[in-house]
Amino acid sequence: MALFDYSREPRSDIAFVDMKSFYASCECLALGLDPLKTSLCVLSRADNAGGLILSCTPKFKKIFGSQNVSRSYMLPFDIKTRKFHYNAARRQGLPITADYVRFVEKAALATVIVPPRMNDYIEKNLEIQKVFQDFAAPDDIFPYSIDEGFLDLTSSLNYFIPDKGMGRRVKLDLLAARIQQAIWKKTGIYASIGMSNANPLLAKLALDVEAKHCRTMRVNWSYEDVPSKVWTIPRLTDFWGIGRRTALRLQQLGIQSIYDLAHFNPDILQKEMGVMGLQLWFHAHGIDESNVHHPYQAKSQGLGNSQILPCDYRQQADIELVFKEMAEQVAVRLRRAGKKTQRVAIHARYSKLENRASIHTQRKIEACNNSDRLAQTVTQLFRSKYQGGAIRQIGVYYSDLVDQSFSLISLFDDPLQQQKEEELQLAIDRIRDQFGFTSLLKGSALLQTSRMIARSKLAGGHSAGGLEGLS
């Protein structure tokens, strides 16, 4: 039995639209293939030598048991040779029989593997946004990601489905079906839709938990469905806003399911986890304060970037070079946002061959957005924790942001020198703004281990675009 009187809660008619296997579907369409009948995956590496599986078609997932944003080395076949990968199969507990090996190798040979083309995906997204605007006003549309978006259809239902004898739940389903059909006719992309006659949270849960797996690819969850739908979600991590670490904290409190979360003492949750714990308790009851017009904005803001290196970096000097480059890239974004950072954090993940815990460390600093000073801080942080070993992924993050006019000058600082440094930095930024980021680079960018020029060809972290946040 529900613990709330939902008649007192606000209601909106929300559709949360997800483009099915978006990147992979775009690639299938470009090749003249059916996204639902083709085995295709998009790899993060432009040379298709491995990396992350960014997107894959439903057939690829069914054959190889893979999911988006998983590691290519976990596949039961080698990306380059298409031969059976015994070690990967053993790690996943797959049956290593002669028949299964032949099946995997035959399926691998028939699989299309392509690098990402982010600019093409962005163009397709713009086409989909135009379809959305055929059904809702721009103010009623909230893009959630490149392949997902919320639509508040409260004002649109009666216009598109004028039959007064239908309930709003039926009307929302009919309108969502029209949106699916319009997207497919315009772009060739199949869409799944989670719906709710209550709020965005329930629409998102309906999509993630049920709509993606049903025949019509659309499902409606409302307040009345909370006990039968929300409380029966099998795993904590299947719930929006609960990742692995949050799930572990909840389990330490004795919460093993969403049902347990909904029936836990909210005062204890708030005491142990702060506002986030109380918010999760309300979410477990299907209550969501956000809406499409005023979405929730996190109070803590920062800027950062991370990258998976093209190979294992074993030399400390090579790793530090990439860290310095990333420190500069994010510093440029700081200055463009008119901000300075007061906290620098880094992370470094070791190669899978190392079997060691990742490096995570941070430091409080005086407000700064100078590239060289931030690069120096990042390098010092890395040296304070690194004790050798191959690194495969690194990241730099700046937080506790303040306006760039904020400045503290100590007795040991030279104000004239600081002014010269700032003027030089601004001059470099102006040149890059006019002629491109790579128009002015340090000589170290020509080193084989540098990632600066390679990443200048990326959009959103993937190939065929421009340096993320700088182009």
Secondary structure, DSSP 4 states (H G I P E B T S, - for coil): --SS-GGGS----EEEEEETTHHHHHHHHHTT--TTT--EEEESSTT-SSSEEEEE-HHHHHHH---TTEEGGGSSB-TTT--B-HHHHHHTT----HHHHHHHHHHHHT-EEE---HHHHHHHHHHHHHHHTTTS-GGGEEEEETTEEEEE-TTTHHHH---TTS-HHHHHHHHHHHHHHHHHHHH---EEEEEESS-HHHHHHHHHHTGGGSSSSEEE--GGGIIIIITT-S-GGGSTT--HHHHHHHHHTT--SHHHHHTS-HHHHHHHHTHHHHHHHHHHTT-----SSS----SS-EEEEEEEEEEEE--HHHHHHHHHHHHHHHHHHHHHTTEEEEEEEEEEEEPTTT--PPEEEEEEEEEE--HHHHHHHHHHHHHHH--S--EEEEEEEEES-EETT-----TT--HHHHHHHHHHHHHHHHHHHHH-GGGS--GGGGSTT--HHHHTTEETTEESS--TTT-
